[in-house]
Amino acid sequence: MRISHIEHLGIAVKSLKDAIPYYERVLGFECYRTEEVPDQKVKVAFFRVGETKIELLESTDPEGPIAKFIDKRGEGVHHVAFAVPTGVDNALVEMYNKGISTIDMRGRKGAEGFTIGFLHPKSTHGVLTELCERPYTGTIDL
């Protein structure tokens, strides 16, 4: 598996409305997009920081994974996401074959059209790790 870069850091927040102003007014970042991902029960806000992004995650369901995370640990860093240009499905199989516990055995749809898959924190020294594959846009990055 080849990782090209940190794609984003996922940060769990209680409220996008309350959190976005900190990132914009205090840190000087621009929220360039928000969207809802119903399958994951979240609303997401995105900020670019160089080649990496910050992804704020607000739960849309009190029983959703982000709500449970906040109830247990409070707001804060939820996961780190790495870009895998060779494909999420291949990367998940490779990790599984190396003895890493995976949450997903196949990629699934994530925000911004990415294909994503998660590695379990019990196998990654406590860090929920997301693998991301950029959606095909009809162009090739060289």
C-alpha positions as CSV (number, residue, x, y, z in Angstrom):
1,M,0.0,0.0,0.0
2,R,1.3,3.4,-0.9
3,I,0.1,6.5,1.0
4,S,0.5,9.8,-0.9
5,H,-0.4,12.2,1.9
6,I,-2.6,13.0,4.9
7,E,-6.0,13.6,3.2
8,H,-7.7,15.1,6.2
9,L,-8.0,15.2,9.9
10,G,-11.5,14.5,11.2
11,I,-12.6,16.5,14.2
12,A,-15.9,15.7,16.1
13,V,-17.8,18.8,17.1
14,K,-21.2,19.2,18.8
15,S,-22.2,22.0,16.4
16,L,-20.9,23.1,13.0
17,K,-22.6,26.4,13.6
18,D,-20.5,27.0,16.7
19,A,-17.2,25.4,15.5
20,I,-16.9,27.0,12.0
21,P,-16.3,30.5,13.3
22,Y,-13.2,29.4,15.2
23,Y,-11.6,27.9,12.1
24,E,-12.6,30.9,10.0
25,R,-12.2,33.9,12.3
26,V,-9.4,32.7,14.6
27,L,-7.3,30.5,12.3
28,G,-8.1,32.3,9.1
29,F,-9.3,29.2,7.1
30,E,-12.2,29.3,4.7
31,C,-15.0,26.7,4.9
32,Y,-15.3,25.8,1.3
33,R,-18.0,23.2,1.5
34,T,-20.6,21.6,3.8
35,E,-22.5,18.5,3.1
36,E,-24.5,15.8,4.8
37,V,-23.5,12.1,4.6
38,P,-26.7,10.3,5.6
39,D,-25.1,6.8,5.7
40,Q,-22.7,8.0,8.3
41,K,-25.2,10.2,10.2
42,V,-23.1,13.3,9.9
43,K,-22.9,16.8,8.6
44,V,-19.4,17.8,7.5
45,A,-17.6,21.1,6.9
46,F,-14.3,21.3,5.0
47,F,-11.3,23.6,5.3
48,R,-8.1,23.4,3.2
49,V,-4.8,23.7,5.0
50,G,-2.2,23.3,2.2
51,E,-2.6,19.9,0.7
52,T,-4.4,18.6,3.7
53,K,-8.0,19.3,4.9
54,I,-9.7,19.7,8.2
55,E,-13.1,17.9,8.3
56,L,-15.5,19.0,11.0
57,L,-18.1,16.3,11.8
58,E,-21.4,17.0,13.5
59,S,-23.7,14.1,14.3
60,T,-27.2,14.1,12.8
61,D,-28.4,11.3,15.0
62,P,-28.0,11.0,18.8
63,E,-27.2,7.3,18.3
64,G,-24.7,8.0,15.4
65,P,-21.0,7.2,15.7
66,I,-19.9,10.9,16.1
67,A,-22.5,11.5,18.9
68,K,-21.3,8.4,20.7
69,F,-17.7,9.5,20.3
70,I,-18.5,12.9,21.8
71,D,-20.5,11.4,24.6
72,K,-17.6,9.2,25.5
73,R,-14.6,11.4,24.8
74,G,-15.8,14.9,24.2
75,E,-15.2,17.1,21.1
76,G,-11.8,16.6,19.4
77,V,-9.8,14.7,16.9
78,H,-11.8,11.7,15.7
79,H,-9.6,10.2,13.0
80,V,-6.7,10.7,10.6
81,A,-7.3,10.0,6.9
82,F,-4.6,8.9,4.5
83,A,-4.9,9.1,0.7
84,V,-4.3,5.7,-1.0
85,P,-4.0,6.2,-4.8
86,T,-3.9,2.4,-5.4
87,G,-7.5,2.0,-4.2
88,V,-9.2,1.6,-0.8
89,D,-10.4,-2.0,-1.5
90,N,-6.8,-3.1,-2.2
91,A,-5.5,-1.3,0.8
92,L,-8.1,-2.8,3.1
93,V,-7.3,-6.3,1.9
94,E,-3.6,-5.7,2.3
95,M,-4.0,-4.3,5.9
96,Y,-6.2,-7.3,6.8
97,N,-3.6,-9.7,5.4
98,K,-1.0,-8.0,7.6
99,G,-3.1,-8.7,10.7
100,I,-4.7,-5.2,11.0
101,S,-8.3,-5.2,12.2
102,T,-10.5,-3.4,9.7
103,I,-13.9,-1.9,10.3
104,D,-14.6,-2.1,6.6
105,M,-13.6,-5.0,4.3
106,R,-14.7,-2.9,1.2
107,G,-14.7,0.7,0.5
108,R,-17.9,2.8,1.0
109,K,-19.0,6.2,-0.1
110,G,-17.7,9.1,2.0
111,A,-17.9,12.8,1.8
112,E,-16.9,14.7,-1.3
113,G,-17.4,11.5,-3.4
114,F,-14.4,9.7,-1.9
115,T,-14.3,6.0,-1.4
116,I,-13.3,5.3,2.2
117,G,-12.6,2.5,4.6
118,F,-11.5,2.4,8.2
119,L,-8.9,0.5,10.2
120,H,-9.8,-0.3,13.8
121,P,-8.0,1.7,16.5
122,K,-7.2,-1.5,18.4
123,S,-4.7,-2.3,15.6
124,T,-3.4,1.2,15.0
125,H,-2.2,2.2,18.4
126,G,-5.5,3.9,19.4
127,V,-5.9,6.0,16.2
128,L,-9.0,5.5,14.1
129,T,-7.5,5.5,10.6
130,E,-9.4,6.2,7.4
131,L,-8.1,5.3,4.0
132,C,-9.4,7.5,1.2
133,E,-9.5,7.2,-2.6
134,R,-10.2,10.3,-4.6
135,P,-13.2,10.1,-6.9
136,Y,-12.4,9.7,-10.6
137,T,-12.7,13.0,-12.4
138,G,-11.6,12.0,-15.9
139,T,-8.2,13.5,-15.4
140,I,-4.9,11.9,-14.4
141,D,-2.7,13.4,-11.7
142,L,1.0,13.2,-12.8
